[in-house]
Amino acid sequence: MKKILAFTKPYRFLIIFALFLMFVELAVELVQPLLMAKIIDDGIVAKDFNMVLKWGGIMLGISLLAFISGIINSFYASHISQNFGYDIRKKLFEKVQSFSFTNLGRFETSSLITRMTNDVTQIQTTLFMSLRIMLRAPLTVIFGIALALIVNFQLGIFLAVALPLLLVCMKWIMKKGGLLFRTVQGKLDRVNGVMQENLTSMRLIKAFLRKDYEVNRFTKAANELTKGTASAFRTIEMTMPIMLLVMNVTILVVLWKGSLQVSNSEVKIGEVVAVVNYALRITSSLSMFSFIIMFFSRAKASSKRVTEVLETDVDLIDSADAEEEKSALEGKIEFQEASFKYPNSEAEVLKNVSFTVHSGETIAILGATGSGKSSLFQLIPRLYEANSGSIFIDDQEIKKYKLEHLRKQIGLVPQEAMLFSGSVQSNIMWGKEDATMDEVIFAAKNAQIHETIMALPQQYDSILGQKGINLSGGQKQRLSIARALVRNPKILLLDDSTSALDLKTEAKLLEAIKKYNCTTLIITQKISTAMQADKTLLLEDGMIIAEGTHEELMKTTKLYRKITESQFGKEMFTHDQTVN
Ligand SMILES: Nc1ncnc2c1ncn2[C@@H]1O[C@H](COP(=O)(O)OP(=O)(O)OP(=O)(O)O)[C@@H](O)[C@H]1O
């Protein structure tokens, strides 16, 4: 909660002003019973009509003041809370952007979305309500009792006795409510998760006729949320009848005792009316309490969830001895006995991997599915850290480079082509914000996608749907390659990114990439790609089992020959090759 409250700091003067206006409203509310007592005792009972008019006029005047204060307070309360929510959301978003994959593994995507949207809204609304009305209710109770004691101590004491009972009741409910609403937000994560998976996999769901299954899955998650929320609300609402019972009994006692005192002429009738009036105002404030507790409990739970994200230590940052590099990389890559396992798993997916790629070379990486090819790629831009061994770029350990300097010079094309909604041009420029149109076209031409783009109705201005839904798999791949090429990378990592391309287009692409003079690593399943590379690494079960040119591997490695045979037939073998 402390961390969240710190976000109110920039608005502290506005908050003080809004609270001041709220106090004006409160003061008017509290002074009204006193004025009423005066009008009754000195005006009505004493039959002084001028007195009634005078104090009635004053009452009207201060009510008008309260009304104007309320309007201005409302304006500032919404201004402050909207900006406060914006600040938290921005900070959360920036924090998530800095997360490593290990950090991201701690939170479900849907949970992060709920935290950035619904949780922030809960906190934001609570701040708004606090500035508007919420704080008024407890203050009405406290000051109402204090003023009742001043007006008539003997009657007011009954209200004071009820207070500790009410406080105990509230404390218990606040604690319970906080826990319950934390569970509710967890269930909301689940609903959002199911919804997100469903909406992003709609084609698959329709093709597999899984609509009913998905509807059931959603219904189950939504039911859980409904049950959880209802249970939380029920618990909180239990406070209402308890608190109202306490107050109504108190009012009865005040009326009974007051009537005795009036008949014995010990007190004026106006005093009894004032104390009863305070008791009624306290009761109406209490009726708001269950609603207030609900908001606070929810905000407390949401604050915890938001703070959890904000306080996560980012575990992949620039190391203390990282050097400020200004010059461009050459692109030499060297792995020395590098081993790696994912943070959430015990299985070693790369085992003592050693190899060297000289600057400007093109290397193909071949291996069965799950052999660790993509994992190896992730270590180069330091998306993950190797658990043992070392990785060097230009003979310097990658840990010694600033992350930004390193990643700026790497063009990564992931296995699944990820595009963004927006124009074709903006998708290519995503790789280099300040790219000129000439650079964009040059990259597109080299990625062999320029002609396809020119055939689109609005060419480079054509709008892509979400994730590039209106493009074919191969077109998406080539657009992702253009996005990487526009960076003019020193190291280009293509993760099975040419799988959907025909042999001719792929050959043209690989030829065009040579213009960039960058070190290129290509994960592929195709021997035709390996044949165009300077060297191929053959990966099996996280280990490099062979490396060499196509001809060398054909001579030395049975597995490589088998793959070749399966793709090209036996004629690829020459009579002098011995089978190992
Ligand atoms: N985020 C992850 N957390 C835990 N294990 C993972 C993760 N990603 C991959 N793995 C595991 O690491 C191993 C290697 O996966 P990787 O994606 O590197 O293989 P690959 O050779 O690229 O496979 P493919 O050709 O199918 O893409 C697999 O056993 C996989 O289950």
The ligand as a Tripos MOL2 file, in Angstrom:
@<TRIPOS>MOLECULE
LIG
   31    33     1     0     0
SMALL
NO_CHARGES

@<TRIPOS>ATOM
      1 N1         10.3230  -21.6250  -21.9460 N.pl3     1 LIG1
      2 C1         10.6930  -22.8810  -21.7430 C.ar      1 LIG1
      3 N2         10.6890  -23.4010  -20.5080 N.ar      1 LIG1
      4 C2         11.0880  -24.6580  -20.2670 C.ar      1 LIG1
      5 N3         11.5140  -25.5020  -21.2260 N.ar      1 LIG1
      6 C3         11.5380  -25.0630  -22.4880 C.ar      1 LIG1
      7 C4         11.1230  -23.7290  -22.8180 C.ar      1 LIG1
      8 N4         11.2560  -23.5710  -24.1450 N.ar      1 LIG1
      9 C5         11.7340  -24.7490  -24.6230 C.ar      1 LIG1
     10 N5         11.8980  -25.6370  -23.6370 N.ar      1 LIG1
     11 C6         12.4360  -26.9930  -23.7630 C.3       1 LIG1
     12 O1         13.7550  -26.9030  -24.2660 O.3       1 LIG1
     13 C7         14.0280  -27.9330  -25.1850 C.3       1 LIG1
     14 C8         14.6160  -27.3310  -26.4500 C.3       1 LIG1
     15 O2         13.6560  -26.4930  -27.0400 O.3       1 LIG1
     16 P1         13.9780  -25.5970  -28.3100 P.3       1 LIG1
     17 O3         12.8050  -24.7450  -28.5750 O.co2     1 LIG1
     18 O4         15.2850  -24.9420  -28.1180 O.co2     1 LIG1
     19 O5         14.1070  -26.7330  -29.4100 O.3       1 LIG1
     20 P2         14.2310  -26.5760  -30.9830 P.3       1 LIG1
     21 O6         15.3680  -27.4370  -31.3960 O.co2     1 LIG1
     22 O7         14.3030  -25.1500  -31.3850 O.co2     1 LIG1
     23 O8         12.8730  -27.2310  -31.4420 O.3       1 LIG1
     24 P3         11.9660  -26.8910  -32.7250 P.3       1 LIG1
     25 O9         12.7390  -27.3020  -33.9340 O.co2     1 LIG1
     26 O10        10.7760  -27.7660  -32.5220 O.co2     1 LIG1
     27 O11        11.6650  -25.4470  -32.6730 O.co2     1 LIG1
     28 C9         12.7280  -28.6690  -25.4090 C.3       1 LIG1
     29 O12        12.8090  -29.8830  -24.7170 O.3       1 LIG1
     30 C10        11.6690  -27.7870  -24.7910 C.3       1 LIG1
     31 O13        10.6940  -28.5660  -24.1580 O.3       1 LIG1
@<TRIPOS>BOND
     1     1     2 1
     2     2     3 ar
     3     2     7 ar
     4     3     4 ar
     5     4     5 ar
     6     5     6 ar
     7     6     7 ar
     8     6    10 ar
     9     7     8 ar
    10     8     9 ar
    11     9    10 ar
    12    10    11 1
    13    11    12 1
    14    11    30 1
    15    12    13 1
    16    13    14 1
    17    13    28 1
    18    14    15 1
    19    15    16 1
    20    16    17 2
    21    16    18 1
    22    16    19 1
    23    19    20 1
    24    20    21 2
    25    20    22 1
    26    20    23 1
    27    23    24 1
    28    24    25 2
    29    24    26 1
    30    24    27 1
    31    28    29 1
    32    28    30 1
    33    30    31 1
@<TRIPOS>SUBSTRUCTURE
     1 LIG1         1 GROUP 0 **** ****
